[in-house]
């Protein structure tokens, strides 16, 4: 049989291929458009969070409300439980002497009503948590509210016995330190650079990135490619002689 006869597919087989490719392209198009629309929603959600953080950054700390919101700057009064401490997250920092291993130092602060707030004083060098020198007696602490984290089964495994945690869950940290009535948020201290050897607090509220706009454009661009590819394929099939 001549090659030209093999290349010329019967009309019914041609339409079957065209319908099959059309269905496949439609599924891919719906999937890519769904991902693009999801990223648009994520973009607006992250943009709102960024604007809320930027507004909170400009406000002074307020007295701790009954239900503080994430990133809200608050101030609490009470006293430090100065003999207890834990570490959160391994963090390597560069220095003129080379990389330094350390973590965020977490210490408990008891309010006048008896509730305990876990406070992140900042980064300190070391592998074993030791309490930092803190004022004795009544004290005032300010910072921003960090909601309790729950990373699920994929988070690094914490070691409560060694007071080393990889999820910022204040109640679990409090339990490991033998504490009760722990608030379900962490207070992240803000402040200038400390004296040498002390914890290095956060300089400002976090600035989470927002790349969802680029991701949305990528998914919508791929959806356009699927449409163009199908049109080219259909044009080739329809132009093929019967």
Phi, psi and omega in degrees: 000133181295151180299326182297328178288327179290320184291332183273094183286147175302149181305320182297316178295323179298315181292326176298316178297320182294317179293318178299314179293325178296316178295317178298316180296322180296317179298313179297321180297314179298317180297314182292320178294322178297316178296320179296316179295321177299319179291329175296316177297319178297321180299313179294321179296313180293324178297320178296317179297317179298318180292323177295319179293318179298321178292319180295327181299328184275348184267148175284161177297145177245166176298138185302118178282168180300323181231081181293149179260154180304139177074003177287134178275124185225165176231140179230149178243151182160222177211154179284142166268085200286354183260001186240141180201156176214165177249146173233120172069133170282129180223124178264131178237144179276148177212166177303333180273355181119184181295141178239132179269137179195188182207173173280128182272123180251126177228149182272144179231123183263124178283170183295334180275002178098344178293149181248132176246127176280128185245129174270106182282340181128185185279136173226151178281145177135173179240350179237127183288129174234138179301139176276154175299124180230157181297141173275150178084193182301140182213161176237128182235138178228158180172198178245155185277128174245118180297154178299140182261150175212096184272358178075198187289348184269357178286153175299149186280124178284161179233086183302327181298324178265004179059039178243121185233146179243000172234129184278076179251098190298325182289323176292320177296318179298320178299319179296333179267005179076030184251156178234168178056045180273130177293149185270045172205163177247141176264116180268115183290143175243144178174175177288173178298136184278180173293162184304133176091347180274169177301145178259104184286168175295138180279335182199176175293155181294155177237082182296139180288159176227092180257009186295332179297316178296320179296319179298315179298324178297312181295318179293325176296318177295325177297319177296321178298319179299317179297314181295320179298319179294320179297319177296318180295315181296320180297319179295318180294318183287333179278346181293131181296146181287000000 
